[in-house]
């Protein structure tokens, strides 16, 4: 189920390789841009908000991996919350 997969991603994030952590953060940046951008999917506010908070929960587990990417993620997260 979706909720189990999402929980697993949060729990397993700290155990990923360095390279996988970089990809995970970069992927979440792109996903937030897609979810909150001009061509955003037809999601309601609650679904977008839940995605933003879930993505943050994932990235929070792997801070210290790459300061620049993490800063980009948290900036995009803040902007995403303003856009929705």
C-alpha positions in Angstrom: 0.0 0.0 0.0 1.0 3.6 -0.7 1.2 4.5 3.0 3.5 1.6 3.8 5.8 2.5 0.9 6.0 6.1 2.1 6.8 5.1 5.6 9.4 2.7 4.3 11.1 5.5 2.4 11.4 7.6 5.5 12.7 4.7 7.6 15.2 3.4 5.0 16.6 6.8 4.0 19.4 6.9 6.5 20.7 3.5 5.3 21.0 4.5 1.7 24.4 4.9 0.0 25.8 8.4 -0.3 25.0 8.4 -4.0 21.4 7.2 -3.4 20.9 9.9 -0.8 22.0 12.6 -3.4 19.5 11.2 -5.9 16.8 11.0 -3.2 17.2 14.7 -2.3 17.4 15.8 -6.0 14.3 13.8 -6.8 12.4 15.4 -4.0 13.4 18.9 -5.3 12.1 18.1 -8.8 8.9 16.5 -7.4 8.1 19.6 -5.3 8.7 21.8 -8.4 6.3 19.6 -10.3 3.7 19.4 -7.6 3.7 23.1 -6.8 4.6 24.5 -10.2 2.6 26.1 -13.1 1.8 22.7 -14.6 1.0 21.1 -11.3 -1.2 18.0 -11.2 -4.8 18.5 -10.3 -4.3 17.8 -6.6 -6.2 19.6 -3.9 -4.4 21.7 -1.3 -4.4 18.9 1.3 -2.7 16.4 -1.0 0.0 18.9 -2.1 0.6 19.8 1.6 0.8 16.2 2.6 3.3 15.5 -0.2 5.5 18.5 0.9 5.5 17.3 4.5 6.3 13.7 3.5 9.1 14.8 1.2 10.5 16.9 4.1 10.3 13.9 6.4 12.4 11.9 4.0 15.0 14.5 3.5 15.2 15.3 7.2 16.5 11.7 7.7 19.5 12.3 5.4 20.7 15.8 6.3 24.4 16.2 6.3 24.8 14.4 3.0 25.2 17.5 0.7 24.7 21.0 2.1 24.0 22.6 -1.2 21.3 20.1 -2.3 19.7 20.2 1.1 19.6 24.0 1.1 18.0 23.8 -2.4 15.4 21.3 -1.1 14.5 23.3 2.0 14.2 26.5 -0.1 12.0 24.7 -2.6 9.9 23.3 0.3 9.3 26.8 1.7 8.4 28.1 -1.8 6.2 25.1 -2.4 4.2 25.8 0.8 3.8 29.4 -0.4 2.7 28.4 -3.9 0.0 26.0 -2.8 
